[in-house]
Amino acid sequence: MTQSAAAAAPAAPDRTVLDAFEAAKGFMPLDEGLALYAAAVRAAAPGLPLVEVGTYCGRSTILLADAARAAGTVAVTVDHHRGSEEQQPGWEYHDPEVVDPEVGRMDTLPTFRRTLHRAGLEDHVIAMVGRSPRVAAVWGKPVGLVFIDGGHTDEHASADYEGWAPHVAPDGLLVIHDVFPDPAEGGQAPYRIYRRALASGAFTEVSATRSLRVLRRTAAATGPGA
Protein backbone atom coordinates (compact mmCIF):
# COMPACT_ATOMS: atom_id res chain seq x y z
CA MET A 1 0.00 0.00 0.00
CA THR A 2 1.25 3.49 -0.80
CA GLN A 3 1.50 6.26 1.78
CA SER A 4 -1.55 7.96 0.28
CA ALA A 5 -3.55 4.74 0.50
CA ALA A 6 -2.43 4.25 4.10
CA ALA A 7 -3.56 7.79 4.90
CA ALA A 8 -6.96 6.96 3.41
CA ALA A 9 -7.42 3.84 5.55
CA PRO A 10 -10.35 4.12 7.97
CA ALA A 11 -9.66 5.29 11.52
CA ALA A 12 -12.05 2.67 12.91
CA PRO A 13 -13.70 -0.51 11.66
CA ASP A 14 -17.06 -0.18 9.96
CA ARG A 15 -20.26 -0.80 11.90
CA THR A 16 -20.63 -4.40 10.72
CA VAL A 17 -17.20 -5.28 12.05
CA LEU A 18 -17.73 -3.39 15.32
CA ASP A 19 -21.07 -5.15 15.84
CA ALA A 20 -19.42 -8.52 15.21
CA PHE A 21 -16.60 -7.60 17.61
CA GLU A 22 -19.02 -6.68 20.38
CA ALA A 23 -21.12 -9.81 19.79
CA ALA A 24 -18.16 -12.20 19.79
CA LYS A 25 -17.07 -14.21 22.79
CA GLY A 26 -13.83 -12.85 24.18
CA PHE A 27 -12.17 -10.62 26.73
CA MET A 28 -10.83 -7.58 24.86
CA PRO A 29 -12.61 -4.29 25.69
CA LEU A 30 -13.45 -1.85 22.91
CA ASP A 31 -10.75 0.71 23.68
CA GLU A 32 -8.04 -1.93 23.47
CA GLY A 33 -9.66 -3.28 20.32
CA LEU A 34 -9.54 0.11 18.65
CA ALA A 35 -5.88 0.50 19.64
CA LEU A 36 -5.16 -2.91 18.11
CA TYR A 37 -7.01 -1.92 14.95
CA ALA A 38 -5.02 1.31 14.64
CA ALA A 39 -1.78 -0.65 15.01
CA ALA A 40 -2.95 -3.16 12.41
CA VAL A 41 -3.82 -0.42 9.90
CA ARG A 42 -0.32 1.01 10.26
CA ALA A 43 1.40 -2.38 10.09
CA ALA A 44 -0.61 -3.59 7.11
CA ALA A 45 0.28 -0.58 4.97
CA PRO A 46 3.38 -2.17 3.34
CA GLY A 47 1.27 -5.19 2.36
CA LEU A 48 2.81 -7.63 4.81
CA PRO A 49 0.61 -10.21 6.58
CA LEU A 50 -0.60 -9.67 10.13
CA VAL A 51 -0.21 -12.56 12.59
CA GLU A 52 -2.26 -13.23 15.70
CA VAL A 53 -1.24 -15.81 18.30
CA GLY A 54 -4.33 -16.86 20.26
CA THR A 55 -7.53 -16.83 18.22
CA TYR A 56 -10.07 -18.03 20.79
CA CYS A 57 -13.44 -17.10 19.21
CA GLY A 58 -12.16 -14.41 16.84
CA ARG A 59 -13.05 -11.21 18.69
CA SER A 60 -9.69 -9.58 17.94
CA THR A 61 -9.12 -11.52 14.72
CA ILE A 62 -11.80 -9.61 12.87
CA LEU A 63 -10.12 -6.30 13.70
CA LEU A 64 -6.86 -7.52 12.17
CA ALA A 65 -8.77 -8.94 9.20
CA ASP A 66 -10.58 -5.66 8.51
CA ALA A 67 -7.26 -3.78 8.52
CA ALA A 68 -5.75 -6.45 6.28
CA ARG A 69 -8.67 -6.22 3.87
CA ALA A 70 -8.22 -2.46 3.49
CA ALA A 71 -4.50 -2.93 2.74
CA GLY A 72 -4.91 -5.83 0.34
CA THR A 73 -3.14 -8.30 2.60
CA VAL A 74 -4.26 -11.07 4.99
CA ALA A 75 -4.55 -11.81 8.70
CA VAL A 76 -3.14 -15.13 9.90
CA THR A 77 -4.40 -16.42 13.23
CA VAL A 78 -2.84 -19.33 15.12
CA ASP A 79 -4.54 -21.42 17.82
CA HIS A 80 -5.00 -25.06 18.77
CA HIS A 81 -8.59 -24.13 19.75
CA ARG A 82 -8.53 -26.28 22.90
CA GLY A 83 -8.43 -23.27 25.20
CA SER A 84 -5.67 -21.86 27.39
CA GLU A 85 -5.04 -22.85 30.98
CA GLU A 86 -7.52 -20.48 32.60
CA GLN A 87 -10.31 -21.57 30.22
CA GLN A 88 -10.35 -25.21 31.26
CA PRO A 89 -13.19 -26.70 33.38
CA GLY A 90 -13.09 -25.45 36.94
CA TRP A 91 -11.17 -22.28 36.09
CA GLU A 92 -12.34 -18.67 36.05
CA TYR A 93 -12.73 -18.20 32.29
CA HIS A 94 -14.24 -21.56 31.40
CA ASP A 95 -17.22 -21.37 29.03
CA PRO A 96 -19.17 -24.65 28.75
CA GLU A 97 -20.79 -23.42 25.53
CA VAL A 98 -17.54 -24.04 23.64
CA VAL A 99 -17.02 -27.61 24.85
CA ASP A 100 -17.37 -30.26 22.15
CA PRO A 101 -19.89 -32.72 23.64
CA GLU A 102 -18.56 -35.60 21.55
CA VAL A 103 -14.95 -35.43 22.73
CA GLY A 104 -15.54 -33.59 26.01
CA ARG A 105 -12.88 -30.94 25.30
CA MET A 106 -12.99 -27.29 24.40
CA ASP A 107 -13.24 -26.50 20.70
CA THR A 108 -13.53 -22.82 19.86
CA LEU A 109 -13.03 -23.31 16.11
CA PRO A 110 -16.76 -23.49 15.16
CA THR A 111 -17.52 -20.36 17.20
CA PHE A 112 -14.57 -18.58 15.61
CA ARG A 113 -15.85 -19.40 12.13
CA ARG A 114 -19.27 -17.97 13.01
CA THR A 115 -17.58 -14.77 14.19
CA LEU A 116 -15.79 -14.40 10.85
CA HIS A 117 -19.01 -15.07 8.96
CA ARG A 118 -20.93 -12.41 10.89
CA ALA A 119 -18.21 -9.88 10.14
CA GLY A 120 -18.05 -10.80 6.45
CA LEU A 121 -14.31 -11.40 6.68
CA GLU A 122 -13.84 -15.09 5.92
CA ASP A 123 -11.89 -14.36 2.73
CA HIS A 124 -9.35 -12.20 4.55
CA VAL A 125 -8.21 -14.63 7.25
CA ILE A 126 -6.03 -17.73 7.20
CA ALA A 127 -6.75 -19.83 10.28
CA MET A 128 -3.90 -22.11 11.30
CA VAL A 129 -4.96 -24.82 13.74
CA GLY A 130 -1.96 -25.93 15.75
CA ARG A 131 0.43 -24.92 18.48
CA SER A 132 2.10 -21.57 18.04
CA PRO A 133 5.79 -22.62 18.36
CA ARG A 134 5.36 -25.32 15.71
CA VAL A 135 3.73 -22.90 13.27
CA ALA A 136 6.39 -20.26 13.96
CA ALA A 137 9.14 -22.79 13.28
CA VAL A 138 7.94 -23.36 9.71
CA TRP A 139 6.94 -19.76 8.99
CA GLY A 140 9.12 -18.35 6.23
CA LYS A 141 8.50 -14.64 5.61
CA PRO A 142 8.50 -11.29 7.43
CA VAL A 143 5.25 -10.01 8.91
CA GLY A 144 4.00 -6.51 9.52
CA LEU A 145 2.54 -7.26 12.93
CA VAL A 146 2.57 -10.01 15.53
CA PHE A 147 -0.15 -9.89 18.17
CA ILE A 148 0.60 -12.16 21.14
CA ASP A 149 -2.51 -13.13 23.10
CA GLY A 150 -2.10 -16.87 23.66
CA GLY A 151 -1.33 -18.90 26.76
CA HIS A 152 -0.51 -16.86 29.85
CA THR A 153 2.01 -19.13 31.56
CA ASP A 154 5.67 -18.22 31.32
CA GLU A 155 6.27 -21.33 29.23
CA HIS A 156 3.67 -20.48 26.63
CA ALA A 157 4.16 -16.70 26.53
CA SER A 158 7.92 -17.10 26.19
CA ALA A 159 7.53 -19.68 23.42
CA ASP A 160 5.16 -17.36 21.54
CA TYR A 161 7.58 -14.47 21.86
CA GLU A 162 10.66 -16.48 20.92
CA GLY A 163 8.89 -18.08 17.99
CA TRP A 164 7.30 -15.00 16.45
CA ALA A 165 9.25 -11.86 17.42
CA PRO A 166 12.09 -12.66 14.98
CA HIS A 167 9.56 -12.66 12.12
CA VAL A 168 8.52 -9.02 12.67
CA ALA A 169 9.86 -6.92 9.80
CA PRO A 170 11.93 -3.78 10.46
CA ASP A 171 9.52 -1.00 11.45
CA GLY A 172 6.85 -3.66 12.02
CA LEU A 173 4.86 -3.96 15.22
CA LEU A 174 4.84 -6.39 18.12
CA VAL A 175 1.60 -6.12 20.11
CA ILE A 176 1.21 -7.85 23.48
CA HIS A 177 -2.08 -8.19 25.36
CA ASP A 178 -2.71 -8.55 29.10
CA VAL A 179 0.42 -6.68 30.17
CA PHE A 180 -0.05 -5.94 33.88
CA PRO A 181 2.89 -4.29 35.69
CA ASP A 182 1.00 -4.78 38.98
CA PRO A 183 0.66 -8.48 39.89
CA ALA A 184 -2.60 -7.68 41.68
CA GLU A 185 -4.18 -6.87 38.31
CA GLY A 186 -3.24 -10.02 36.42
CA GLY A 187 -0.69 -12.67 35.54
CA GLN A 188 2.87 -11.59 34.90
CA ALA A 189 3.96 -13.73 31.93
CA PRO A 190 2.85 -11.19 29.25
CA TYR A 191 4.47 -8.41 31.26
CA ARG A 192 7.72 -10.34 31.38
CA ILE A 193 7.89 -10.84 27.61
CA TYR A 194 7.02 -7.16 27.14
CA ARG A 195 9.96 -6.22 29.37
CA ARG A 196 12.14 -8.74 27.55
CA ALA A 197 11.28 -7.20 24.17
CA LEU A 198 12.25 -3.74 25.39
CA ALA A 199 15.45 -5.01 27.02
CA SER A 200 16.47 -6.72 23.76
CA GLY A 201 17.01 -3.33 22.13
CA ALA A 202 15.11 -4.55 19.07
CA PHE A 203 11.81 -2.90 20.05
CA THR A 204 10.67 0.47 21.35
CA GLU A 205 7.25 1.22 22.81
CA VAL A 206 4.77 3.07 20.61
CA SER A 207 1.64 3.13 22.75
CA ALA A 208 -0.12 1.67 25.77
CA THR A 209 -3.89 1.28 26.06
CA ARG A 210 -4.86 -0.35 29.30
CA SER A 211 -3.20 -3.78 29.10
CA LEU A 212 -2.36 -3.55 25.37
CA ARG A 213 1.22 -2.63 24.48
CA VAL A 214 2.36 -1.74 20.96
CA LEU A 215 6.09 -1.99 20.22
CA ARG A 216 7.94 -1.14 17.00
CA ARG A 217 10.90 -3.13 15.70
CA THR A 218 13.93 -0.91 15.37
CA ALA A 219 16.54 -3.57 14.61
CA ALA A 220 16.83 -6.87 12.78
CA ALA A 221 16.30 -10.04 14.78
CA THR A 222 19.54 -11.47 16.17
CA GLY A 223 18.24 -14.64 17.78
CA PRO A 224 15.35 -16.17 19.70
CA GLY A 225 15.44 -13.47 22.36
CA ALA A 226 15.24 -10.60 19.88
C-alpha positions in Angstrom: 0.0 0.0 0.0 1.3 3.5 -0.8 1.5 6.3 1.8 -1.5 8.0 0.3 -3.5 4.7 0.5 -2.4 4.3 4.1 -3.6 7.8 4.9 -7.0 7.0 3.4 -7.4 3.8 5.6 -10.3 4.1 8.0 -9.7 5.3 11.5 -12.0 2.7 12.9 -13.7 -0.5 11.7 -17.1 -0.2 10.0 -20.3 -0.8 11.9 -20.6 -4.4 10.7 -17.2 -5.3 12.1 -17.7 -3.4 15.3 -21.1 -5.2 15.8 -19.4 -8.5 15.2 -16.6 -7.6 17.6 -19.0 -6.7 20.4 -21.1 -9.8 19.8 -18.2 -12.2 19.8 -17.1 -14.2 22.8 -13.8 -12.8 24.2 -12.2 -10.6 26.7 -10.8 -7.6 24.9 -12.6 -4.3 25.7 -13.5 -1.9 22.9 -10.7 0.7 23.7 -8.0 -1.9 23.5 -9.7 -3.3 20.3 -9.5 0.1 18.7 -5.9 0.5 19.6 -5.2 -2.9 18.1 -7.0 -1.9 15.0 -5.0 1.3 14.6 -1.8 -0.6 15.0 -3.0 -3.2 12.4 -3.8 -0.4 9.9 -0.3 1.0 10.3 1.4 -2.4 10.1 -0.6 -3.6 7.1 0.3 -0.6 5.0 3.4 -2.2 3.3 1.3 -5.2 2.4 2.8 -7.6 4.8 0.6 -10.2 6.6 -0.6 -9.7 10.1 -0.2 -12.6 12.6 -2.3 -13.2 15.7 -1.2 -15.8 18.3 -4.3 -16.9 20.3 -7.5 -16.8 18.2 -10.1 -18.0 20.8 -13.4 -17.1 19.2 -12.2 -14.4 16.8 -13.0 -11.2 18.7 -9.7 -9.6 17.9 -9.1 -11.5 14.7 -11.8 -9.6 12.9 -10.1 -6.3 13.7 -6.9 -7.5 12.2 -8.8 -8.9 9.2 -10.6 -5.7 8.5 -7.3 -3.8 8.5 -5.8 -6.4 6.3 -8.7 -6.2 3.9 -8.2 -2.5 3.5 -4.5 -2.9 2.7 -4.9 -5.8 0.3 -3.1 -8.3 2.6 -4.3 -11.1 5.0 -4.6 -11.8 8.7 -3.1 -15.1 9.9 -4.4 -16.4 13.2 -2.8 -19.3 15.1 -4.5 -21.4 17.8 -5.0 -25.1 18.8 -8.6 -24.1 19.8 -8.5 -26.3 22.9 -8.4 -23.3 25.2 -5.7 -21.9 27.4 -5.0 -22.8 31.0 -7.5 -20.5 32.6 -10.3 -21.6 30.2 -10.3 -25.2 31.3 -13.2 -26.7 33.4 -13.1 -25.5 36.9 -11.2 -22.3 36.1 -12.3 -18.7 36.1 -12.7 -18.2 32.3 -14.2 -21.6 31.4 -17.2 -21.4 29.0 -19.2 -24.7 28.8 -20.8 -23.4 25.5 -17.5 -24.0 23.6 -17.0 -27.6 24.9 -17.4 -30.3 22.1 -19.9 -32.7 23.6 -18.6 -35.6 21.5 -14.9 -35.4 22.7 -15.5 -33.6 26.0 -12.9 -30.9 25.3 -13.0 -27.3 24.4 -13.2 -26.5 20.7 -13.5 -22.8 19.9 -13.0 -23.3 16.1 -16.8 -23.5 15.2 -17.5 -20.4 17.2 -14.6 -18.6 15.6 -15.9 -19.4 12.1 -19.3 -18.0 13.0 -17.6 -14.8 14.2 -15.8 -14.4 10.9 -19.0 -15.1 9.0 -20.9 -12.4 10.9 -18.2 -9.9 10.1 -18.1 -10.8 6.4 -14.3 -11.4 6.7 -13.8 -15.1 5.9 -11.9 -14.4 2.7 -9.4 -12.2 4.6 -8.2 -14.6 7.2 -6.0 -17.7 7.2 -6.7 -19.8 10.3 -3.9 -22.1 11.3 -5.0 -24.8 13.7 -2.0 -25.9 15.8 0.4 -24.9 18.5 2.1 -21.6 18.0 5.8 -22.6 18.4 5.4 -25.3 15.7 3.7 -22.9 13.3 6.4 -20.3 14.0 9.1 -22.8 13.3 7.9 -23.4 9.7 6.9 -19.8 9.0 9.1 -18.4 6.2 8.5 -14.6 5.6 8.5 -11.3 7.4 5.3 -10.0 8.9 4.0 -6.5 9.5 2.5 -7.3 12.9 2.6 -10.0 15.5 -0.2 -9.9 18.2 0.6 -12.2 21.1 -2.5 -13.1 23.1 -2.1 -16.9 23.7 -1.3 -18.9 26.8 -0.5 -16.9 29.9 2.0 -19.1 31.6 5.7 -18.2 31.3 6.3 -21.3 29.2 3.7 -20.5 26.6 4.2 -16.7 26.5 7.9 -17.1 26.2 7.5 -19.7 23.4 5.2 -17.4 21.5 7.6 -14.5 21.9 10.7 -16.5 20.9 8.9 -18.1 18.0 7.3 -15.0 16.4 9.3 -11.9 17.4 12.1 -12.7 15.0 9.6 -12.7 12.1 8.5 -9.0 12.7 9.9 -6.9 9.8 11.9 -3.8 10.5 9.5 -1.0 11.4 6.8 -3.7 12.0 4.9 -4.0 15.2 4.8 -6.4 18.1 1.6 -6.1 20.1 1.2 -7.8 23.5 -2.1 -8.2 25.4 -2.7 -8.5 29.1 0.4 -6.7 30.2 0.0 -5.9 33.9 2.9 -4.3 35.7 1.0 -4.8 39.0 0.7 -8.5 39.9 -2.6 -7.7 41.7 -4.2 -6.9 38.3 -3.2 -10.0 36.4 -0.7 -12.7 35.5 2.9 -11.6 34.9 4.0 -13.7 31.9 2.8 -11.2 29.2 4.5 -8.4 31.3 7.7 -10.3 31.4 7.9 -10.8 27.6 7.0 -7.2 27.1 10.0 -6.2 29.4 12.1 -8.7 27.6 11.3 -7.2 24.2 12.3 -3.7 25.4 15.4 -5.0 27.0 16.5 -6.7 23.8 17.0 -3.3 22.1 15.1 -4.5 19.1 11.8 -2.9 20.1 10.7 0.5 21.3 7.3 1.2 22.8 4.8 3.1 20.6 1.6 3.1 22.7 -0.1 1.7 25.8 -3.9 1.3 26.1 -4.9 -0.4 29.3 -3.2 -3.8 29.1 -2.4 -3.6 25.4 1.2 -2.6 24.5 2.4 -1.7 21.0 6.1 -2.0 20.2 7.9 -1.1 17.0 10.9 -3.1 15.7 13.9 -0.9 15.4 16.5 -3.6 14.6 16.8 -6.9 12.8 16.3 -10.0 14.8 19.5 -11.5 16.2 18.2 -14.6 17.8 15.3 -16.2 19.7 15.4 -13.5 22.4 15.2 -10.6 19.9 
